[in-house]
């Protein structure tokens, strides 16, 4: 089977939003327009604006409502407070004119040592069923950071050790079990639309323990993970060999 690359975030998100079971784990997402930005900010105190096609956290903007007349825009390492009437123009200054953008509901993620984190799960389909073959917790470099990407200074941590050390009081094994279960549900939905054999899912856990889908990548970067969990990495390598033999 030829490897399929799905670049558009919206193409990956749409089938999940339409699924009655998986949709409750998907943040509200729409194409960026001035009207959708205002509408989302009426419902959510924080939203993220992301390029539809892009990787490594590049171009992500966070907009936070401070009060009825003031907002906070975070972009790269700068934070700026602006009045409501200048919100749209200030956001557009930070957008690439040739790119399409999404606006997405902001989630208050659980924290590890006061730094937000998400979990990357790599699933592979070497035979007729999906297997979780790699997991890593990507911890943000600073407590106020909203991007956990390794390219932006985030660090890979062992998932189980991270869940045991988070600042919130959550059931570690129950949370891990749900992460795996929801990931399997998501990949089944995606695989019903696209011919896939490997997917990297970025999943978030909010402070109440709810699991959220962030992003899917059909070419997940697995470099540097061999020393994080050698047993699991061996499983990943074996699955990768089986997939190559079947092509």
C-alpha positions as CSV (number, residue, x, y, z in Angstrom):
1,X,0.0,0.0,0.0
2,X,1.3,3.4,-0.9
3,X,1.9,5.8,2.0
4,X,-0.8,8.4,2.2
5,X,0.1,12.0,3.4
6,X,-2.8,14.2,4.4
7,X,-1.4,17.6,5.0
8,X,-4.5,19.7,5.7
9,X,-5.5,19.9,9.3
10,X,-9.1,20.5,8.4
11,X,-9.3,17.4,6.2
12,X,-8.2,15.3,9.2
13,X,-10.5,17.1,11.6
14,X,-13.7,17.1,9.6
15,X,-14.5,13.4,9.7
16,X,-13.8,13.4,13.5
17,X,-16.1,16.3,14.1
18,X,-18.9,14.4,12.2
19,X,-18.5,11.2,14.2
20,X,-21.1,11.1,17.1
21,X,-18.7,9.3,19.5
22,X,-15.3,10.9,18.7
23,X,-16.6,14.4,18.2
24,X,-16.9,15.1,21.9
25,X,-13.0,14.8,22.1
26,X,-12.5,17.3,19.2
27,X,-12.2,21.0,20.1
28,X,-14.6,23.2,18.1
29,X,-12.8,24.2,14.9
30,X,-13.6,26.4,11.9
31,X,-12.0,28.3,9.1
32,X,-10.5,31.6,10.3
33,X,-12.5,34.7,9.4
34,X,-13.2,37.8,11.4
35,X,-16.8,36.6,12.1
36,X,-15.7,33.1,13.2
37,X,-13.0,34.6,15.5
38,X,-15.6,36.8,17.2
39,X,-18.1,34.0,17.5
40,X,-15.6,31.6,19.0
41,X,-14.5,34.2,21.5
42,X,-18.1,34.7,22.7
43,X,-18.2,31.0,23.6
44,X,-14.6,30.4,24.7
45,X,-12.2,32.6,26.7
46,X,-9.2,31.3,24.7
47,X,-8.8,30.3,21.1
48,X,-5.9,29.3,18.9
49,X,-5.4,30.3,15.3
50,X,-3.3,27.8,13.3
51,X,-2.1,27.4,9.7
52,X,-4.1,24.7,8.0
53,X,-0.9,23.3,6.6
54,X,2.1,23.6,8.9
55,X,4.2,21.7,11.4
56,X,6.3,22.1,14.6
57,X,4.0,24.7,16.1
58,X,5.0,27.4,13.5
59,X,2.5,30.3,13.1
60,X,0.3,29.4,16.0
61,X,-1.4,32.4,17.7
62,X,-3.2,32.4,21.0
63,X,-6.0,34.9,21.7
64,X,-7.3,35.2,25.3
65,X,-10.2,37.3,26.4
66,X,-9.2,39.4,29.4
67,X,-12.5,41.3,29.8
68,X,-15.2,42.8,27.7
69,X,-12.9,45.4,26.2
70,X,-9.5,43.8,26.1
71,X,-7.7,40.8,24.7
72,X,-4.3,39.3,24.9
73,X,-2.5,38.0,21.8
74,X,0.5,35.6,22.2
75,X,2.6,34.9,19.2
76,X,6.1,33.3,19.2
77,X,7.5,34.7,22.4
78,X,5.6,38.0,22.5
79,X,2.5,38.9,24.4
80,X,0.5,42.0,23.6
81,X,-2.7,43.3,25.2
82,X,-5.0,45.1,22.8
83,X,-8.5,46.7,22.8
84,X,-11.4,44.8,21.3
85,X,-11.7,47.1,18.3
86,X,-8.1,46.3,17.2
87,X,-8.3,42.6,17.7
88,X,-8.9,41.4,14.1
89,X,-6.4,43.8,12.6
90,X,-3.7,42.8,15.1
91,X,-4.3,39.1,14.4
92,X,-4.2,39.6,10.6
93,X,-0.8,41.3,11.0
94,X,0.6,37.9,12.1
95,X,-1.0,35.8,9.3
96,X,0.8,34.8,6.2
97,X,-1.1,36.2,3.2
98,X,-0.9,33.0,1.2
99,X,-1.9,30.5,3.9
100,X,-5.3,29.4,5.1
101,X,-5.9,29.4,8.9
102,X,-8.2,27.7,11.4
103,X,-9.6,29.0,14.6
104,X,-9.9,26.5,17.4
105,X,-11.4,26.3,20.9
106,X,-8.7,26.7,23.5
107,X,-8.2,23.9,26.1
108,X,-6.7,24.5,29.5
109,X,-4.3,21.5,29.5
110,X,-3.1,19.6,32.6
111,X,0.4,20.6,33.7
112,X,3.6,18.9,34.8
113,X,5.7,21.0,37.1
114,X,3.5,23.9,36.1
115,X,4.2,23.5,32.4
116,X,1.5,22.3,30.0
117,X,2.0,19.1,28.1
118,X,0.3,16.9,25.5
119,X,0.8,13.3,24.6
120,X,2.0,11.9,21.2
121,X,0.8,8.4,20.4
122,X,2.1,6.7,17.3
123,X,-0.3,4.0,16.0
124,X,0.7,1.5,13.3
125,X,-1.2,-1.1,11.3
126,X,1.3,-3.8,10.4
127,X,-1.3,-6.5,9.9
128,X,-5.1,-6.1,10.3
129,X,-5.4,-4.1,13.5
130,X,-4.0,-0.9,14.9
131,X,-1.3,-1.0,17.6
132,X,0.0,1.8,19.8
133,X,3.8,1.4,19.2
134,X,5.2,4.7,20.7
135,X,4.1,7.2,23.3
136,X,5.8,10.4,24.6
137,X,4.7,13.3,26.8
138,X,5.8,16.6,25.2
139,X,6.3,19.1,28.0
140,X,6.4,22.8,27.2
141,X,9.6,24.7,27.9
142,X,8.0,27.3,30.2
143,X,5.0,27.5,32.4
144,X,3.4,30.3,30.2
145,X,4.2,28.5,26.9
146,X,1.3,27.2,24.8
147,X,3.4,25.3,22.3
148,X,4.9,21.9,23.3
149,X,6.6,21.1,20.1
150,X,10.2,19.8,20.5
151,X,11.3,22.2,17.7
152,X,10.1,25.1,20.0
153,X,12.0,23.9,23.1
154,X,9.6,21.3,24.4
155,X,11.0,18.1,25.9
156,X,10.0,14.4,25.5
157,X,9.2,12.7,28.8
158,X,8.1,9.2,29.7
159,X,4.3,9.2,29.6
160,X,3.6,7.1,32.7
161,X,6.2,9.1,34.8
162,X,4.7,12.4,33.6
163,X,1.1,11.3,34.4
164,X,2.2,10.3,37.9
165,X,3.8,13.7,38.5
166,X,1.3,16.1,37.1
167,X,0.0,19.0,39.2
168,X,-3.7,17.9,39.0
169,X,-5.2,15.0,41.0
170,X,-6.1,12.5,38.2
171,X,-6.1,8.7,38.1
172,X,-3.0,7.8,36.3
173,X,-3.9,4.4,34.9
174,X,-7.5,5.4,34.1
175,X,-6.2,8.5,32.2
176,X,-3.6,6.4,30.3
177,X,-6.3,3.8,29.4
178,X,-8.6,6.4,28.0
179,X,-5.8,8.1,26.0
180,X,-5.2,4.7,24.3
181,X,-9.0,4.0,23.8
182,X,-9.8,7.4,22.3
183,X,-6.7,7.2,20.1
184,X,-7.9,3.8,18.7
185,X,-11.4,5.4,18.1
186,X,-9.9,8.3,16.2
187,X,-7.6,6.3,14.0
188,X,-10.5,4.0,13.1
189,X,-12.5,7.0,11.9
190,X,-9.5,8.4,10.0
191,X,-8.7,5.1,8.4
192,X,-12.3,4.8,7.2
193,X,-11.6,7.9,5.1
194,X,-7.9,7.6,4.2
195,X,-5.7,4.5,3.5
196,X,-3.3,4.7,6.5
197,X,-0.7,2.5,8.1
198,X,0.9,4.9,10.5
199,X,-0.5,7.9,12.3
200,X,0.9,10.2,15.0
201,X,-1.8,11.6,17.2
202,X,-1.3,14.6,19.5
203,X,-3.7,14.3,22.4
204,X,-4.3,16.6,25.2
205,X,-5.6,16.1,28.8
206,X,-7.4,19.0,30.4
207,X,-7.2,19.8,34.1
208,X,-10.4,17.8,34.8
209,X,-9.0,14.7,33.0
210,X,-10.9,14.9,29.8
211,X,-9.1,13.7,26.7
212,X,-8.9,16.0,23.6
213,X,-7.7,15.4,20.1
214,X,-5.2,18.1,18.9
215,X,-3.7,17.0,15.7
216,X,-3.0,14.0,13.4
217,X,0.2,13.5,11.5
218,X,0.7,10.8,8.9
219,X,4.5,11.2,8.9
220,X,5.2,11.4,12.7
221,X,8.7,12.4,13.7
222,X,10.0,9.6,16.0
223,X,13.6,10.6,16.3
224,X,15.1,10.7,19.8
225,X,12.5,8.4,21.3
226,X,14.5,5.2,21.3
227,X,15.9,5.9,24.7
228,X,12.6,7.0,26.3
229,X,11.1,3.5,26.3
230,X,13.3,0.9,24.7
231,X,10.6,-1.9,24.9
232,X,8.0,0.2,23.2
233,X,10.5,1.5,20.6
234,X,11.3,-2.1,19.7
235,X,7.6,-2.7,19.1
236,X,7.6,0.4,16.8
237,X,10.6,-0.8,14.8
238,X,9.1,-4.3,14.4
239,X,5.8,-2.9,13.2
240,X,7.6,-0.6,10.7
241,X,9.5,-3.6,9.2
242,X,6.2,-5.5,8.7
243,X,4.6,-2.5,7.0
244,X,7.6,-2.2,4.6
245,X,7.4,-5.9,3.7
246,X,3.7,-5.6,2.8
247,X,4.3,-2.7,0.4
